Amino acid sequence: MTESESKALTCESLLREIAASNPPPWYPRVFVSQHSVDRQKLDELLTELRLSGIIQLTEWQKEFGQGYRITAYGNEVLGNPVMMERLKGPFEAQSIKLKTTEPPTKKDALQTSAFERGEIVREALLMPKKAIVTNILISLNLLIFALCLAQCFRWEISPVKFLFSGDFEVIRRMGGLTAMEIARDHWTGLFTYAFLHFGILHLGVNMYSLYLLGRFLETAWGSGRFLIIYMLSILGGSTASLIFEPGTPAVPTLLAGASGAIWGLSISYIVWLVWNRTFIPPNIYRESVQNFMIAMVLNLGISYLPHISLACHLGGGVMGGIAATLLYLHWHYSPSWKSFAFAMLSLLPVFCISFILNQMKNSPDWIAIMDVAKLLN
């Protein structure tokens, strides 16, 4: 290809270049080094061909970068003069409607193929979608905080105090989690605590963290899986807190805040990276892991500050990791793995309740709390 031809690069000419690579794959980095080509336009053309199912990405190579090879459908297009003629126009004028993926084989219909998994990963990295569930969760937390503030006037509690540091009684009445409430059969606190916060600073830090994580992870996992991870992480945090930090009748432990759920999302991020590392460029993978480790070290340090529940953080993180792993198996693997993952996901809440009930019968702190609860009831 001459310099003048490279300047007039089209989908048609690019497809012929990729098809002519011997041996495949074809590497843009090598092509750009040999021709005077606008790299941005080249990438646009490659994206057009890839999303049309004509070419597909290959494994990243350190020496050559990202590679491409023609698909079976691309070979059909290559042998069709009419379709090739339609690919000769400039990128902006392309109107050809092509397949987005190759026809699935019987095996592919039962589990996600490597190609499809790679496409999902690249979409999450390059084309994140609007985080609808994340925005709903943030809005719900803000609304509940406003309701708590309004209740301060009704219950004659200082709204200024609640705004800056929270109030034990307001949080407890609105659904904060204590072992005493569980002993009195008020089990909704296992989830409602995560939508309550001790002051505007507590709320702001958690919502900003949720925003940063959610806008990527909701695309990476899908909105439904993202919400499942979030809710199970809430349950994991409350379960760990009730087991390891139940408090006493005289000094009850009051749990509130979305930190446990955010820890669960954070661990689900590293789970996503590890499962998909073969589809992620090494430099992006290393940078992502490094940023994650720095964030986790800082969060672990914060967990030892006064009035912060380390058990809730760790419980939410562990549950988030378990849920993310099971959801990935259910999403991409064979029917037998899907059945196993679904069964285990369904049993996670059962395990949590069982652990709590066991502590209520055997822990000295819990036995004391149960005795007082009987008197109150």
Residue pairs with C-beta under 8 A, 6 or more apart in sequence:
1 13
1 17
1 35
3 35
3 36
5 13
6 35
6 36
6 37
7 36
7 37
7 38
9 37
9 41
9 42
9 45
10 45
10 87
10 88
10 89
10 90
10 91
11 45
11 48
11 49
11 87
11 88
11 91
11 94
12 84
12 85
12 87
12 88
13 88
14 42
14 45
14 46
14 49
15 49
15 54
15 55
15 70
15 74
15 77
15 78
15 84
15 87
16 78
17 26
17 31
18 24
18 26
18 49
18 55
18 68
18 69
18 70
18 74
19 70
19 74
19 75
19 78
21 69
24 58
24 67
24 69
24 70
25 58
25 67
25 68
25 69
26 67
26 68
26 69
27 61
27 64
27 65
27 66
27 67
27 68
28 39
28 42
28 43
28 46
28 65
28 66
28 68
29 64
29 65
29 66
30 64
31 37
31 42
32 39
32 42
41 91
44 91
45 91
46 55
46 68
48 91
48 94
49 55
49 74
50 56
50 57
50 68
51 100
52 96
52 98
52 99
52 100
53 71
53 73
53 74
53 98
53 99
53 100
53 101
53 102
54 70
54 71
54 73
54 74
54 77
54 98
55 68
55 69
55 70
55 71
55 74
56 68
56 69
56 71
56 115
56 118
57 66
57 67
57 68
57 118
57 122
58 66
58 67
58 68
58 69
59 67
59 278
60 66
60 67
60 281
60 282
61 67
62 282
66 281
70 78
71 102
72 102
73 98
73 99
73 102
73 103
77 83
77 84
77 87
77 98
78 84
83 96
83 98
86 95
86 96
87 94
87 96
101 115
101 116
101 119
102 115
104 113
108 116
110 334
110 335
111 332
111 333
111 334
111 335
111 337
112 120
112 331
112 332
112 333
117 276
117 279
117 332
118 279
121 220
121 276
121 279
121 280
122 279
123 219
124 216
124 219
124 220
125 280
125 284
127 219
128 215
128 216
128 219
129 218
129 219
131 214
131 215
131 218
131 219
132 218
132 223
133 214
133 218
133 223
133 226
133 227
133 230
134 210
134 211
134 214
134 215
134 218
134 226
137 210
137 214
137 230
138 207
138 210
138 211
138 214
140 195
141 195
141 197
141 203
141 206
141 207
141 210
141 258
142 203
142 207
144 174
144 195
144 196
145 196
145 197
145 200
145 203
147 174
148 162
148 170
148 171
148 174
148 196
149 159
149 162
149 163
151 157
151 170
151 173
151 174
152 158
152 159
152 162
152 167
152 170
153 159
155 169
155 170
155 173
157 167
157 169
157 170
158 167
161 167
162 170
162 199
163 199
163 200
164 199
164 200
164 201
165 198
165 199
166 197
166 198
166 199
166 202
166 256
168 254
171 196
171 198
171 254
171 256
172 178
172 181
172 254
174 192
174 196
175 188
175 189
175 192
175 193
175 195
175 196
176 189
176 192
176 193
176 196
176 254
176 255
176 256
177 189
177 190
177 192
177 193
177 238
177 241
177 242
177 254
177 255
177 256
178 189
178 247
178 252
178 253
178 254
178 255
179 242
179 246
179 247
179 252
179 253
179 365
179 366
179 369
180 249
180 252
180 369
180 372
180 373
180 376
181 189
182 189
182 190
182 242
182 356
182 360
183 360
183 366
183 369
183 370
183 372
183 373
184 373
184 376
184 377
189 238
190 234
190 235
190 238
190 239
190 352
191 231
191 234
191 235
191 238
193 234
193 238
193 255
193 256
193 257
194 234
194 237
194 238
194 256
194 257
194 258
194 260
194 261
195 258
196 256
196 257
197 203
197 206
197 256
197 257
197 258
198 256
198 257
198 307
202 257
206 257
206 258
206 259
206 262
207 258
209 262
210 258
210 261
210 262
210 265
213 262
213 265
213 266
213 269
214 226
214 265
216 269
217 226
217 229
217 265
217 268
217 269
217 272
218 226
220 269
220 272
221 229
221 268
221 272
221 324
221 327
222 331
225 327
225 331
226 265
228 323
228 327
228 345
229 264
229 265
229 268
229 320
229 323
229 324
229 327
230 261
230 264
230 265
231 261
232 264
232 319
232 320
232 323
232 345
232 348
232 349
233 260
233 261
233 262
233 263
233 264
233 265
233 316
233 317
233 319
233 320
233 323
234 258
234 260
234 261
234 264
234 316
235 319
235 348
235 349
235 352
236 260
236 264
236 315
236 316
236 317
236 318
236 319
236 320
236 322
236 352
237 255
237 259
237 260
237 261
237 263
237 264
237 309
237 311
237 312
237 313
237 315
237 316
237 319
238 255
238 260
238 312
238 315
239 315
239 319
239 352
239 355
239 356
240 260
240 311
240 312
240 314
240 315
240 316
240 318
241 253
241 255
241 260
241 309
241 311
241 312
241 315
242 356
242 359
243 311
243 355
243 356
243 359
244 311
245 253
245 309
245 311
245 312
246 253
246 359
246 363
246 365
246 366
246 369
247 253
247 365
247 369
248 365
248 368
248 369
249 368
249 369
249 371
249 372
253 309
255 309
255 312
257 312
259 308
259 309
259 312
259 313
259 316
260 309
260 312
260 313
260 315
260 316
260 317
261 316
261 320
262 316
263 299
263 313
263 314
263 316
263 317
263 320
264 316
264 317
264 319
264 320
264 321
264 323
265 320
266 292
266 295
266 296
266 299
266 317
266 320
267 317
267 318
267 320
267 321
267 324
268 320
268 321
268 323
268 324
269 292
270 289
270 292
270 321
271 321
271 324
271 325
271 328
272 324
272 328
273 280
273 285
273 288
273 289
273 292
275 325
275 328
277 285
280 288
299 313
300 313
302 308
303 309
303 310
303 313
303 314
304 310
319 348
322 348
323 345
323 348
326 341
326 344
326 345
327 341
327 345
329 337
329 338
329 340
329 341
330 337
330 338
330 341
330 342
330 345
333 341
359 366
360 366
360 367
360 370
361 367
